[in-house]
Amino acid sequence: MDELLEILQDMHPEVDFDASDTLVDDKVLDSFDIVTLISEIYDTFGVAVPAEEIVPANFNSATALYALIQRLEDE
């Protein structure tokens, strides 16, 4: 989780990712951010995020995003 938070903080240092759970809904993360995140997740965790998993619910919070990464690592 620390690695993911570091990636997110590098993208938007002004956001409290520990407390935010509406990152996509509140337009904190835009489509470019999500593409960047998918690339960083692959580079850092070795996990490819399939297109069907690119939904707001998976990117609205650091917790949801980390749960996605863990789920994909287990597959």
C-alpha positions in Angstrom: 0.0 0.0 0.0 2.9 2.4 0.8 4.2 2.1 -2.8 0.7 2.9 -4.2 0.3 5.9 -1.9 3.7 7.1 -3.0 2.7 6.9 -6.7 -0.6 8.8 -5.9 1.2 11.5 -3.9 3.7 12.0 -6.7 0.7 12.7 -9.1 -1.2 14.9 -6.7 0.7 16.0 -3.6 -2.1 18.2 -2.5 -4.6 15.3 -2.0 -5.0 13.2 1.2 -5.3 9.8 -0.4 -5.8 8.1 3.0 -9.1 10.0 3.5 -10.4 10.4 0.0 -12.9 7.9 -1.4 -14.4 9.9 -4.3 -11.2 10.5 -6.4 -12.9 9.9 -9.7 -16.4 11.2 -8.7 -14.8 14.5 -7.6 -12.6 14.6 -10.6 -9.4 14.5 -8.6 -8.2 11.7 -11.0 -8.9 12.3 -14.6 -8.5 9.9 -17.6 -4.8 10.8 -18.1 -4.2 10.1 -14.4 -5.8 6.7 -14.7 -3.8 5.8 -17.7 -0.6 6.9 -15.8 -1.7 4.9 -12.8 -2.3 1.8 -14.9 1.2 2.1 -16.3 2.8 2.7 -12.8 0.8 -0.3 -11.3 2.3 -2.5 -14.1 5.8 -1.2 -13.5 5.6 -1.4 -9.7 3.5 -4.4 -9.0 3.8 -6.3 -12.3 0.0 -6.4 -12.7 -1.8 -5.5 -15.9 -5.2 -3.9 -15.3 -7.7 -5.2 -17.9 -10.1 -2.8 -19.6 -13.1 -4.3 -17.8 -11.6 -3.3 -14.4 -11.2 0.4 -15.4 -14.3 1.6 -13.7 -14.7 4.5 -11.2 -15.3 2.1 -8.2 -11.8 0.7 -8.6 -10.2 4.1 -8.7 -12.2 6.2 -6.3 -9.9 5.5 -3.4 -6.4 4.3 -2.6 -8.0 1.4 -0.7 -10.2 0.3 -3.6 -7.2 0.6 -6.0 -5.0 -1.5 -3.7 -7.7 -4.1 -3.4 -7.8 -4.3 -7.2 -4.1 -4.7 -7.3 -4.2 -7.5 -4.7 -7.0 -9.3 -6.5 -5.2 -9.1 -9.9 -2.0 -10.4 -8.3 -3.9 -13.4 -7.0 -5.3 -14.3 -10.5 
